[in-house]
Amino acid sequence: MTNTAAPAPLHPTAQPPSPPRRAPRPAWPLLSLGTAAMLLAVGGRWDIAVAAWVFPVLLLRFTRLSRAWSGALWIWLAHVGAAVFWVQESAIGFNAVVLAGALALAAVQTLPFLADRLLAGRLRPVPATLVFPAGVAAAEFLITLLSPFGTAYGSLAVTQHADLPLLQVVSVTGPWGIGFLIGYVASTVSRVREHGDRSSWRGGLVCTAVLLGVLLAGGARLAFLPSEGATVRIAGVSPSRTVTERQQATLARFADGPGGVAAAPAAAVRPVMTAVEKDLLAATRREAAAGAKIVIWPEEGVRTQEPEESAAIAAARAEARRSHVYLEIGVRVYSTTAPAYGRNEALLIDPRGTVLWTYQKAHPIPGSERFTPGDGHVPVVRTPYGRLADVICYDADFPALMRTRADIMLVPAHDWKEYGGAHTGKAALAAVEGGYALFRQDAEGVSAAYDDHGQVLATGDYFTTGRQTTVAHVPVRGGTTVYDRIGDTFAWLCLAALAALTLTAVVRPRRPAGP
């Protein structure tokens, strides 16, 4: 039998061995993967709709595993990177205004993550789950309310424009409803991941039921309330690439930009401008002969020096009388008056040659367009083909401006190859929000017509078609929507809810942090 010595007693001052430390949680991979997914959900040409649902889950989990302020700093940097990526993929000129906008927008987009990190631990489970979605919707709303960028950047709804059942929710909530749902899913997934108890799983079932309910209601709206009734043939015409490129090359010779064009000798610029105008007039005659009752030219379809503006409009009025159509023309007027050096306007001419409205673009592109904005009053006229209304290009990125009682919204636009398709796709939201058909004719991009459910009626790509014309049979009767009637009530409720949750969290003691 073997004798074994008894273990030596511990020294009176010795401490028991410490338990092994838990391995650090994988927070940095979450940040990396979340940022990568966010690059595919910025409202650009490389968007993947599901990425908009994935990246908030990853980034929210990262912030909950990080210190509040350091985590917020990293989320801000991730959003700055996403904004810079969007600028590059969309081929937007990078300047001081764009940089300042990227930094400011990223700060606003960081607020929902910071609010969740600071407040959720002090609230009961159900209110805690609502902090992040309310914050997302509120932040998106504030961007359109306080910044000059509208929904062009910073709106998750625009990434979902092709999901028609989901898209129908914006007819009630505006675009903020989709941002709320995406945030709700992220917050719910994070809670289930952290706790995994019966309460969190019940919350997951409620979230699933809400999302399925929205999709089923949207599908029912598409199936049982289709756009029916009489239609009108609308033709959107852009000048041919040949005359467009010749005009661009001529105007580019003037280093002073619009001011230089305005001051140039008429003989130097008038021939190329006239060639474009004649091309558009000929296309109008052709489409009228084919049965079009409304013809729309793109934004800045006709370019003219200020002394020649009346002649250009007179030619369009004569063509409307001759072809017996409603003719909407986009006109870029070059003036020697600083600092705008001109106007960007759209005119609607009836079949008698009468100008029914002259609308000036209300939202010049920040850092790119210098002309004086219009008053933002959207013109509406009654015609045999319903109530026609009009905005210009970037104006359609502002939901409040687009809440107009109309049957058909005409949107002359002027994009470029890298951004035209993405920008036109976003216009589907305005059609669903307002309950009207929408025809967007793009000078150098993708043109499209949508019905009041966001369904594509016709589309045409300026760069892939031989003839720059888009034709659609568009319903002449729209309808009203809940969003049209109540406006941004849902967004204001999200702001109020976030304020109430903040107040509740401040007066409650902090709960122990979850795993």
Buried (B, 14 or more C-beta within 10 A) or exposed (E): EEEEEEEEEEEEEEEEEEEEEEEEBEBEEBBBBBBBBBBBBBBBBBBEBBBBBBBBBBBBBBBBBBEBEEBBBBBBBBBBBBBBBBBEBBEBEEEEBBBEBBEBBBBBBBBBBBBBBBBBBBBEBEBBBBBBBBBBBBBBBBBBBEBBBBBBBBBBBBBBBEBBBBBBBBBBBBBBBBBBBBBBBBBBBBBBBBBEEEBBBEBBEBBEEBBEEBBEBBBEBBEEEEBEEEBBBBBBBBBBBEBBEBBEEBBEEBEEEBBBBBBBEEEEBBEBBBBBBEBBBBBBBBBBEEEBBBBBBBBBBBBBBBEBBEEBBEBBBEBBBBBEBBBBBBBBBBBBEEEBBBBBBBBBBBBEBEBBBBBBBBBBBBBEBBBBBBEBEBBBBEBEBBBBBBBBBBBBBBBEBBBBBBBBBBBBBBBBBBBBBBBBBBBBBBBBBBBBBBBBBBBBBBBBBBBBBBBBBBBBBBEEEEEBBBBBBBBBBBBEBBBBEBBBBBBBBBBEBBEEBBEBBEEBEEEEEBE
